[in-house]
Amino acid sequence: TEASQDVVGAMVEAAGGTYDDAAGSITLPAGGGGGSSTQVDIYYATGAPGSQSTYTWTKPAKAKQVEVFRVSGGGGGGSGRRGAAGTVRCGGGGGSAGTWGRFMLDAAAVPDSVTVYVGKGGAGGAAVAADDTNGVIGGSGGASRFGPLMYGSSGQFSSGQPGSGGTASSGAGGTP
């Protein structure tokens, strides 16, 4: 998505490299002293809203460190209440942002291949067709993780939560 490409571009530029959004290419300077290079792998979510895309990452033979930056899919916003003219009709709440995490490991501690899961953002709540009907809750975003090495069991690396459907009094947003 455009937002994730902006994040990647900012990270690459911060490392002294260049990122060509249109071509999807990254150029990084060689590592200091040993002439080593940097490998950058980028994975995008595809498929249905709230789903996960699965990839296999393979550790380079001479890797010394592995840095992972991951973002889970955000929650979809809820749809608004439908009602007759002159009645109170609130919009649905916005979904929360996906969570993110970043870590660096000694490459010797990382398996030769790791399954990578990339979560897609949740779907927005469906529109309602009948008057005097509350809106529909949005869908949860898909969780992203780097195998068993970067995944939280208590929700710290979970996906974005959906916004509630609009009612005659409110439409609550999703909470992270």
Contacts in CASP RR format, 6 or more apart in sequence:
PFRMAT RR
TARGET T0000
AUTHOR 0000-0000-0000
METHOD contacts of the structure
MODEL  1
TEASQDVVGAMVEAAGGTYDDAAGSITLPAGGGGGSSTQVDIYYATGAPG
SQSTYTWTKPAKAKQVEVFRVSGGGGGGSGRRGAAGTVRCGGGGGSAGTW
GRFMLDAAAVPDSVTVYVGKGGAGGAAVAADDTNGVIGGSGGASRFGPLM
YGSSGQFSSGQPGSGGTASSGAGGTP
1 44 0 8 1.000
1 45 0 8 1.000
4 44 0 8 1.000
4 71 0 8 1.000
5 21 0 8 1.000
7 69 0 8 1.000
7 71 0 8 1.000
8 19 0 8 1.000
8 26 0 8 1.000
8 42 0 8 1.000
9 19 0 8 1.000
9 21 0 8 1.000
11 69 0 8 1.000
12 18 0 8 1.000
12 19 0 8 1.000
12 26 0 8 1.000
12 28 0 8 1.000
12 40 0 8 1.000
13 19 0 8 1.000
15 28 0 8 1.000
15 29 0 8 1.000
15 38 0 8 1.000
16 28 0 8 1.000
16 29 0 8 1.000
17 26 0 8 1.000
17 27 0 8 1.000
17 28 0 8 1.000
17 29 0 8 1.000
18 26 0 8 1.000
18 27 0 8 1.000
19 25 0 8 1.000
19 26 0 8 1.000
19 27 0 8 1.000
20 26 0 8 1.000
26 40 0 8 1.000
26 42 0 8 1.000
28 37 0 8 1.000
28 38 0 8 1.000
28 40 0 8 1.000
29 38 0 8 1.000
30 36 0 8 1.000
30 37 0 8 1.000
30 38 0 8 1.000
31 37 0 8 1.000
31 38 0 8 1.000
36 62 0 8 1.000
36 64 0 8 1.000
39 60 0 8 1.000
39 63 0 8 1.000
41 57 0 8 1.000
43 53 0 8 1.000
43 55 0 8 1.000
43 57 0 8 1.000
43 116 0 8 1.000
43 118 0 8 1.000
44 53 0 8 1.000
44 118 0 8 1.000
45 51 0 8 1.000
45 52 0 8 1.000
45 53 0 8 1.000
45 73 0 8 1.000
45 118 0 8 1.000
45 119 0 8 1.000
45 120 0 8 1.000
45 121 0 8 1.000
45 142 0 8 1.000
45 144 0 8 1.000
46 53 0 8 1.000
46 120 0 8 1.000
47 53 0 8 1.000
47 120 0 8 1.000
48 120 0 8 1.000
48 123 0 8 1.000
49 76 0 8 1.000
49 120 0 8 1.000
49 121 0 8 1.000
49 122 0 8 1.000
49 123 0 8 1.000
49 124 0 8 1.000
49 139 0 8 1.000
49 141 0 8 1.000
50 73 0 8 1.000
50 75 0 8 1.000
50 119 0 8 1.000
50 120 0 8 1.000
50 121 0 8 1.000
50 122 0 8 1.000
50 123 0 8 1.000
50 139 0 8 1.000
50 140 0 8 1.000
50 141 0 8 1.000
50 142 0 8 1.000
50 159 0 8 1.000
51 119 0 8 1.000
51 120 0 8 1.000
51 142 0 8 1.000
52 117 0 8 1.000
52 118 0 8 1.000
52 119 0 8 1.000
52 120 0 8 1.000
52 142 0 8 1.000
52 143 0 8 1.000
52 144 0 8 1.000
53 117 0 8 1.000
53 118 0 8 1.000
53 119 0 8 1.000
53 120 0 8 1.000
54 115 0 8 1.000
54 116 0 8 1.000
54 117 0 8 1.000
54 118 0 8 1.000
55 115 0 8 1.000
55 116 0 8 1.000
55 118 0 8 1.000
56 113 0 8 1.000
56 114 0 8 1.000
56 115 0 8 1.000
56 116 0 8 1.000
57 113 0 8 1.000
57 114 0 8 1.000
57 115 0 8 1.000
57 116 0 8 1.000
57 146 0 8 1.000
58 112 0 8 1.000
58 113 0 8 1.000
59 66 0 8 1.000
59 107 0 8 1.000
59 110 0 8 1.000
59 111 0 8 1.000
59 112 0 8 1.000
59 113 0 8 1.000
59 114 0 8 1.000
63 107 0 8 1.000
63 110 0 8 1.000
64 106 0 8 1.000
64 107 0 8 1.000
65 104 0 8 1.000
65 105 0 8 1.000
65 106 0 8 1.000
65 107 0 8 1.000
66 104 0 8 1.000
66 105 0 8 1.000
66 106 0 8 1.000
66 107 0 8 1.000
66 110 0 8 1.000
67 102 0 8 1.000
67 103 0 8 1.000
67 104 0 8 1.000
67 105 0 8 1.000
68 101 0 8 1.000
68 102 0 8 1.000
68 103 0 8 1.000
68 104 0 8 1.000
68 105 0 8 1.000
68 146 0 8 1.000
68 149 0 8 1.000
68 150 0 8 1.000
69 100 0 8 1.000
69 101 0 8 1.000
69 102 0 8 1.000
70 100 0 8 1.000
70 101 0 8 1.000
70 102 0 8 1.000
70 118 0 8 1.000
70 144 0 8 1.000
70 145 0 8 1.000
70 146 0 8 1.000
70 150 0 8 1.000
70 157 0 8 1.000
71 98 0 8 1.000
71 99 0 8 1.000
71 100 0 8 1.000
71 101 0 8 1.000
71 144 0 8 1.000
72 98 0 8 1.000
72 99 0 8 1.000
72 100 0 8 1.000
72 119 0 8 1.000
72 141 0 8 1.000
72 142 0 8 1.000
72 143 0 8 1.000
72 144 0 8 1.000
72 157 0 8 1.000
72 158 0 8 1.000
72 159 0 8 1.000
72 160 0 8 1.000
73 98 0 8 1.000
73 119 0 8 1.000
73 120 0 8 1.000
73 121 0 8 1.000
73 122 0 8 1.000
73 141 0 8 1.000
73 142 0 8 1.000
73 143 0 8 1.000
73 144 0 8 1.000
73 159 0 8 1.000
73 160 0 8 1.000
74 95 0 8 1.000
74 96 0 8 1.000
74 97 0 8 1.000
74 98 0 8 1.000
74 121 0 8 1.000
74 122 0 8 1.000
74 141 0 8 1.000
74 142 0 8 1.000
74 159 0 8 1.000
74 160 0 8 1.000
75 94 0 8 1.000
75 95 0 8 1.000
75 96 0 8 1.000
75 97 0 8 1.000
75 98 0 8 1.000
75 121 0 8 1.000
75 122 0 8 1.000
75 138 0 8 1.000
75 139 0 8 1.000
75 140 0 8 1.000
75 141 0 8 1.000
75 159 0 8 1.000
75 160 0 8 1.000
75 161 0 8 1.000
75 162 0 8 1.000
75 163 0 8 1.000
75 174 0 8 1.000
76 94 0 8 1.000
76 95 0 8 1.000
76 121 0 8 1.000
76 122 0 8 1.000
76 123 0 8 1.000
76 124 0 8 1.000
76 125 0 8 1.000
76 138 0 8 1.000
76 139 0 8 1.000
76 140 0 8 1.000
76 141 0 8 1.000
76 162 0 8 1.000
76 163 0 8 1.000
77 92 0 8 1.000
77 93 0 8 1.000
77 94 0 8 1.000
77 95 0 8 1.000
77 124 0 8 1.000
77 125 0 8 1.000
77 138 0 8 1.000
77 139 0 8 1.000
77 162 0 8 1.000
77 163 0 8 1.000
77 165 0 8 1.000
77 173 0 8 1.000
77 174 0 8 1.000
78 91 0 8 1.000
78 92 0 8 1.000
78 93 0 8 1.000
78 94 0 8 1.000
78 95 0 8 1.000
78 124 0 8 1.000
78 125 0 8 1.000
78 135 0 8 1.000
78 136 0 8 1.000
78 137 0 8 1.000
78 138 0 8 1.000
78 162 0 8 1.000
78 163 0 8 1.000
78 164 0 8 1.000
78 165 0 8 1.000
78 166 0 8 1.000
78 171 0 8 1.000
79 91 0 8 1.000
79 92 0 8 1.000
79 124 0 8 1.000
79 125 0 8 1.000
79 126 0 8 1.000
79 127 0 8 1.000
79 128 0 8 1.000
79 135 0 8 1.000
79 136 0 8 1.000
79 138 0 8 1.000
79 165 0 8 1.000
79 166 0 8 1.000
80 89 0 8 1.000
80 90 0 8 1.000
80 91 0 8 1.000
80 92 0 8 1.000
80 127 0 8 1.000
80 128 0 8 1.000
80 134 0 8 1.000
80 135 0 8 1.000
80 165 0 8 1.000
80 166 0 8 1.000
80 171 0 8 1.000
81 88 0 8 1.000
81 89 0 8 1.000
81 90 0 8 1.000
81 91 0 8 1.000
81 92 0 8 1.000
81 128 0 8 1.000
81 133 0 8 1.000
81 134 0 8 1.000
81 135 0 8 1.000
81 165 0 8 1.000
81 166 0 8 1.000
81 167 0 8 1.000
81 168 0 8 1.000
82 89 0 8 1.000
82 127 0 8 1.000
82 128 0 8 1.000
82 129 0 8 1.000
82 130 0 8 1.000
82 131 0 8 1.000
82 132 0 8 1.000
82 133 0 8 1.000
82 135 0 8 1.000
83 89 0 8 1.000
83 131 0 8 1.000
83 132 0 8 1.000
83 133 0 8 1.000
84 131 0 8 1.000
84 132 0 8 1.000
87 132 0 8 1.000
87 168 0 8 1.000
88 168 0 8 1.000
88 169 0 8 1.000
89 166 0 8 1.000
89 168 0 8 1.000
90 166 0 8 1.000
90 167 0 8 1.000
90 168 0 8 1.000
90 169 0 8 1.000
90 170 0 8 1.000
90 171 0 8 1.000
91 135 0 8 1.000
91 165 0 8 1.000
91 166 0 8 1.000
91 171 0 8 1.000
92 135 0 8 1.000
92 163 0 8 1.000
92 164 0 8 1.000
92 165 0 8 1.000
92 166 0 8 1.000
92 171 0 8 1.000
92 173 0 8 1.000
93 163 0 8 1.000
93 164 0 8 1.000
93 165 0 8 1.000
93 166 0 8 1.000
93 171 0 8 1.000
93 172 0 8 1.000
93 173 0 8 1.000
93 174 0 8 1.000
94 163 0 8 1.000
94 173 0 8 1.000
94 174 0 8 1.000
95 138 0 8 1.000
95 160 0 8 1.000
95 161 0 8 1.000
95 162 0 8 1.000
95 163 0 8 1.000
95 173 0 8 1.000
95 174 0 8 1.000
96 160 0 8 1.000
96 161 0 8 1.000
96 162 0 8 1.000
96 163 0 8 1.000
96 173 0 8 1.000
96 174 0 8 1.000
96 175 0 8 1.000
96 176 0 8 1.000
97 160 0 8 1.000
97 176 0 8 1.000
98 121 0 8 1.000
98 141 0 8 1.000
98 159 0 8 1.000
98 160 0 8 1.000
98 176 0 8 1.000
99 155 0 8 1.000
99 156 0 8 1.000
99 157 0 8 1.000
99 158 0 8 1.000
99 159 0 8 1.000
99 160 0 8 1.000
99 176 0 8 1.000
101 150 0 8 1.000
101 157 0 8 1.000
103 149 0 8 1.000
103 150 0 8 1.000
105 149 0 8 1.000
110 149 0 8 1.000
114 146 0 8 1.000
114 147 0 8 1.000
114 149 0 8 1.000
115 147 0 8 1.000
116 145 0 8 1.000
116 146 0 8 1.000
116 147 0 8 1.000
117 143 0 8 1.000
117 144 0 8 1.000
117 145 0 8 1.000
117 147 0 8 1.000
118 144 0 8 1.000
119 141 0 8 1.000
119 142 0 8 1.000
119 143 0 8 1.000
119 144 0 8 1.000
119 159 0 8 1.000
120 141 0 8 1.000
120 142 0 8 1.000
121 141 0 8 1.000
121 142 0 8 1.000
121 159 0 8 1.000
121 160 0 8 1.000
122 138 0 8 1.000
122 139 0 8 1.000
122 140 0 8 1.000
122 141 0 8 1.000
122 142 0 8 1.000
122 159 0 8 1.000
122 160 0 8 1.000
122 162 0 8 1.000
123 138 0 8 1.000
123 139 0 8 1.000
124 138 0 8 1.000
124 139 0 8 1.000
124 162 0 8 1.000
125 135 0 8 1.000
125 136 0 8 1.000
125 137 0 8 1.000
125 138 0 8 1.000
125 139 0 8 1.000
125 162 0 8 1.000
125 165 0 8 1.000
126 136 0 8 1.000
127 136 0 8 1.000
128 134 0 8 1.000
128 135 0 8 1.000
128 136 0 8 1.000
134 165 0 8 1.000
134 166 0 8 1.000
134 167 0 8 1.000
134 168 0 8 1.000
135 165 0 8 1.000
135 166 0 8 1.000
135 167 0 8 1.000
136 165 0 8 1.000
137 162 0 8 1.000
137 163 0 8 1.000
137 164 0 8 1.000
137 165 0 8 1.000
138 162 0 8 1.000
138 163 0 8 1.000
138 164 0 8 1.000
138 165 0 8 1.000
139 162 0 8 1.000
140 159 0 8 1.000
140 160 0 8 1.000
140 161 0 8 1.000
140 162 0 8 1.000
141 159 0 8 1.000
141 160 0 8 1.000
141 162 0 8 1.000
142 159 0 8 1.000
142 160 0 8 1.000
143 151 0 8 1.000
143 157 0 8 1.000
143 158 0 8 1.000
143 159 0 8 1.000
144 157 0 8 1.000
144 159 0 8 1.000
145 151 0 8 1.000
145 152 0 8 1.000
145 157 0 8 1.000
150 157 0 8 1.000
151 157 0 8 1.000
152 158 0 8 1.000
160 174 0 8 1.000
160 176 0 8 1.000
161 174 0 8 1.000
161 175 0 8 1.000
161 176 0 8 1.000
162 174 0 8 1.000
163 171 0 8 1.000
163 172 0 8 1.000
163 173 0 8 1.000
163 174 0 8 1.000
164 171 0 8 1.000
164 172 0 8 1.000
164 173 0 8 1.000
164 174 0 8 1.000
165 171 0 8 1.000
END
